[in-house]
Structures are given as C-alpha cells and as structure tokens.
Amino acid sequence: MHKELTVNQVSELAILLNQQKQELQRLLQDSQQNSAPVTLDQQSVGRVSRIDAIQQQQMAVANRDQASAILKQIDASLVRVENDEYGFCLECGEPIGFARLQVQPYAANCVVCQAGLERG
C-alpha cells in the first residue's frame, strides 16, 4: 500500500506537470505545419516523394493527437492539484505511488487499476 503524497512531493510533481504542459504546447505549435495536408500536384513532387510526405504527415497527425490527449490529462491533473485531490486513483481512491507519478505525473490511476483498465 502506498502512502499519501507529502506537500513537497505534490509541489515537485506540479512543477513537473507544468513543465510537461509547456513542452507539449510548444510541440503542438511546432507540429502544426508538419500535419498540414499534402499537396497532390505530381508535377512539383514525384509519386514516391508524395507518398513519403503523406506518411510523414500521417505520423505528425498521430503525434499531435497523442500530445493533445496527454495535454488534456495534464490539465486534469493540475485541476486535481488545485482541488487537493491529486495523487489518488480515480478508480479505487487509493494513493498513487510517488515513483509512478515521477515517471508519469499525469497518471490518474494506480498501477493495479490501470492494468485492469488496459485489459478491458
């Protein structure tokens, strides 16, 4: 069983959440150009180059989607910090371990509950 987080641990994790939020916002801003639709003009770009560009654009869109999803989780975590609800599993209510939150500060569930959710 994990202990509840200390005030210092919550502060440390809130700083980490804010840093990750800034990085993701920067990444999303920078990636906006990479996820723009690919021009279909084969006169300016060869077929193979166009296919490569489409694949890169699809990867950029997928990365943007993932970054946006994590950003939402970070925002939700910061709300929980503000409401003194951070660090507790949303499924079972037990404290989430500090080590887990250091690795993934936006984690909303303990390891046991998260594994159950991933299994379906």
C-alpha positions as CSV (number, residue, x, y, z in Angstrom):
1,M,0.0,0.0,0.0
2,H,1.3,3.5,-0.9
3,K,1.4,6.4,1.4
4,E,-0.3,9.7,0.6
5,L,2.0,12.3,-1.1
6,T,3.6,15.0,1.0
7,V,3.1,18.7,0.3
8,N,6.7,18.8,-1.1
9,Q,6.1,15.8,-3.4
10,V,2.9,17.4,-4.7
11,S,4.8,20.7,-5.3
12,E,7.6,18.8,-7.1
13,L,5.1,16.9,-9.3
14,A,3.1,20.1,-10.0
15,I,6.2,21.7,-11.3
16,L,6.9,18.7,-13.5
17,L,3.3,18.8,-14.8
18,N,3.7,22.4,-15.7
19,Q,7.0,21.8,-17.5
20,Q,5.5,18.9,-19.5
21,K,2.5,21.1,-20.3
22,Q,4.7,23.8,-21.7
23,E,6.8,21.3,-23.7
24,L,3.6,19.8,-25.2
25,Q,2.2,23.2,-26.1
26,R,5.4,24.1,-27.8
27,L,5.4,20.7,-29.6
28,L,1.8,21.2,-30.8
29,Q,2.6,24.6,-32.0
30,D,5.7,23.5,-33.9
31,S,4.0,20.4,-35.4
32,Q,1.0,22.3,-36.8
33,Q,2.9,22.9,-40.1
34,N,4.0,19.2,-40.3
35,S,0.4,17.9,-40.1
36,A,-0.9,20.1,-42.9
37,P,-2.5,18.3,-45.9
38,V,0.0,17.2,-48.5
39,T,-0.2,18.8,-52.0
40,L,-1.4,16.4,-54.7
41,D,0.5,18.1,-57.5
42,Q,2.6,15.4,-59.0
43,Q,4.4,17.9,-61.3
44,S,6.1,19.6,-58.3
45,V,6.7,16.3,-56.3
46,G,7.3,12.8,-57.6
47,R,5.0,10.0,-56.7
48,V,7.4,8.3,-54.2
49,S,8.2,11.7,-52.6
50,R,4.5,12.4,-52.3
51,I,3.8,9.0,-50.6
52,D,6.6,9.7,-48.2
53,A,5.2,13.1,-47.5
54,I,1.8,11.7,-46.9
55,Q,3.2,9.1,-44.4
56,Q,5.2,11.8,-42.6
57,Q,2.0,13.9,-42.4
58,Q,0.0,11.0,-41.0
59,M,2.7,10.4,-38.4
60,A,2.7,14.1,-37.5
61,V,-1.1,14.0,-37.1
62,A,-0.9,10.9,-34.9
63,N,1.8,12.5,-32.8
64,R,-0.3,15.6,-32.5
65,D,-3.3,13.6,-31.4
66,Q,-1.3,11.8,-28.7
67,A,0.3,15.0,-27.5
68,S,-3.2,16.6,-27.3
69,A,-4.5,13.6,-25.3
70,I,-1.6,13.9,-22.8
71,L,-2.1,17.6,-22.6
72,K,-5.7,17.0,-21.5
73,Q,-4.6,14.5,-18.9
74,I,-2.0,17.1,-17.6
75,D,-4.7,19.8,-17.4
76,A,-7.0,17.4,-15.5
77,S,-4.1,16.5,-13.1
78,L,-3.4,20.2,-12.5
79,V,-7.1,20.7,-11.6
80,R,-6.8,17.8,-9.1
81,V,-3.7,19.5,-7.6
82,E,-5.7,22.7,-7.2
83,N,-8.5,20.8,-5.5
84,D,-6.2,18.8,-3.2
85,E,-7.4,15.6,-5.0
86,Y,-4.1,14.8,-6.8
87,G,-2.3,11.6,-6.2
88,F,-5.3,9.4,-5.6
89,C,-6.5,6.7,-8.0
90,L,-9.7,7.7,-9.8
91,E,-10.9,4.1,-9.8
92,C,-10.2,2.8,-6.3
93,G,-9.4,6.0,-4.4
94,E,-6.1,4.7,-3.1
95,P,-2.9,6.8,-3.2
96,I,-0.9,6.5,-6.4
97,G,2.8,5.8,-5.6
98,F,5.2,8.8,-5.8
99,A,7.6,6.7,-8.0
100,R,4.8,6.2,-10.6
101,L,3.9,9.9,-10.6
102,Q,7.5,10.9,-11.0
103,V,7.6,8.8,-14.2
104,Q,4.1,9.8,-15.4
105,P,2.8,12.7,-13.3
106,Y,-0.5,12.8,-15.2
107,A,-1.3,9.3,-14.2
108,A,-4.9,9.2,-12.9
109,N,-4.9,5.6,-11.7
110,C,-2.8,3.3,-9.6
111,V,-0.8,0.6,-11.3
112,V,-3.3,-2.2,-10.4
113,C,-6.4,-0.3,-11.7
114,Q,-4.6,0.9,-14.8
115,A,-3.6,-2.7,-15.6
116,G,-7.3,-3.7,-15.2
117,L,-8.5,-0.9,-17.5
118,E,-5.9,-1.8,-20.2
119,R,-7.0,-5.5,-20.1
120,G,-10.6,-4.3,-20.8
